[in-house]
């Protein structure tokens, strides 16, 4: 798996998990599925950072998103 793709998938999963965690906490139930999803997202992000020499800069993230979308969309 490409490190850019892993980073994008990890960040999207992490962003989508936040509403799920808040919903579970507001309903006073344990956010089990959300916790597993955030662990998967964190693993993908760590994999991407370790896979790219030099890591990522915050300013590079929009370019990474655009490159991944352009690469995988027809």
Legacy VTK file of the C-alpha trace (Angstrom):
# vtk DataFile Version 3.0
C-alpha trace
ASCII
DATASET POLYDATA
POINTS 74 float
0.000 0.000 0.000
1.229 3.434 -0.920
2.073 5.635 2.069
0.105 8.577 0.628
-2.987 6.396 0.237
-2.599 5.039 3.769
-2.337 8.584 5.132
-5.468 9.753 3.320
-7.511 6.724 4.361
-6.303 7.074 7.951
-7.178 10.759 8.142
-10.613 10.236 6.590
-11.363 7.364 8.988
-10.218 9.455 11.943
-12.420 12.366 10.870
-15.455 10.111 10.429
-14.936 8.505 13.819
-15.306 11.736 15.804
-19.113 12.023 15.329
-19.500 8.361 16.201
-17.588 8.808 19.458
-19.615 11.892 20.378
-22.868 10.075 19.606
-21.929 7.117 21.773
-20.894 9.336 24.656
-24.065 11.416 24.474
-26.174 8.225 24.557
-24.182 7.056 27.598
-22.854 3.913 25.966
-19.337 2.662 25.374
-17.832 3.718 22.029
-16.433 0.247 21.225
-16.707 0.352 17.437
-15.402 3.906 17.388
-12.405 2.941 19.480
-11.523 0.118 17.095
-11.922 2.427 14.113
-9.703 5.106 15.651
-7.035 2.458 16.338
-7.148 1.367 12.695
-6.930 4.993 11.548
-4.003 5.659 13.872
-2.232 2.552 12.598
-2.641 3.687 9.002
-1.320 7.150 9.826
1.709 5.724 11.668
2.339 3.321 8.775
2.260 6.224 6.313
4.592 8.423 8.377
7.108 5.610 8.820
6.861 4.613 5.169
7.842 7.996 3.773
11.405 9.143 4.374
11.319 12.507 6.103
7.648 12.170 7.039
4.966 14.684 6.113
4.668 18.394 6.736
1.307 19.945 7.584
1.511 22.097 4.450
1.856 18.974 2.274
-1.475 17.425 3.303
-3.701 19.201 0.740
-1.316 18.186 -2.057
-1.294 14.593 -0.812
-5.109 14.492 -0.809
-5.330 15.920 -4.322
-2.652 13.556 -5.662
-4.352 10.484 -4.185
-7.768 11.499 -5.503
-6.333 12.264 -8.948
-4.492 8.944 -9.009
-7.467 6.735 -8.129
-10.373 8.560 -9.742
-10.931 7.860 -13.445
LINES 1 75
74 0 1 2 3 4 5 6 7 8 9 10 11 12 13 14 15 16 17 18 19 20 21 22 23 24 25 26 27 28 29 30 31 32 33 34 35 36 37 38 39 40 41 42 43 44 45 46 47 48 49 50 51 52 53 54 55 56 57 58 59 60 61 62 63 64 65 66 67 68 69 70 71 72 73
